[in-house]
């Protein structure tokens, strides 16, 4: 009788560990999908393929077969769609931007790079009614973000912007 009770206790612990491992694996899969979709979207922005991009631009990944994954794009340091909280990399970003602006012509209106935030929201593993999110951020050429081909020509006069369009 004692051995049956011991086996029941061990079996209970094994099943709990298995359930936890399955939840972690499912969550890792969703995070992986979200990051791949997000990186694809950032590459689209970088290539200048999203016309009329603005702070708060929203959409989903239905075309990729992942309609339950949605995104919102934040542009610039002052974006209300930026990641919340104090970020230790914030000072590094600001220093990089100020150095990039110092090296530029004082007559130019825009910095060479724009800070872009992409927040992907996806269904939670824990509860089908809840959502988790993943935020990616990077610096992207300002001309690509705002479709400013005049700025592109000023930065790289030897390259043909019409070919990119």
Secondary structure, DSSP 8 states (H G I E B T S, - for coil): -HHHHHHHHHHHHHHHHHHHHHHHHHHHHHHHHHHHHHHHHHHHHHTT--TT--TTEEEEEGGGTEEEEEEEEEESTT-TTS--S--TTHHHHHHHHHHHHHHS-TT-SS-SEEEEEEEEEEE-SS-TT-EEEEEEEEEEEHHHHHT-HHHHHHH-TTS-HHHH-
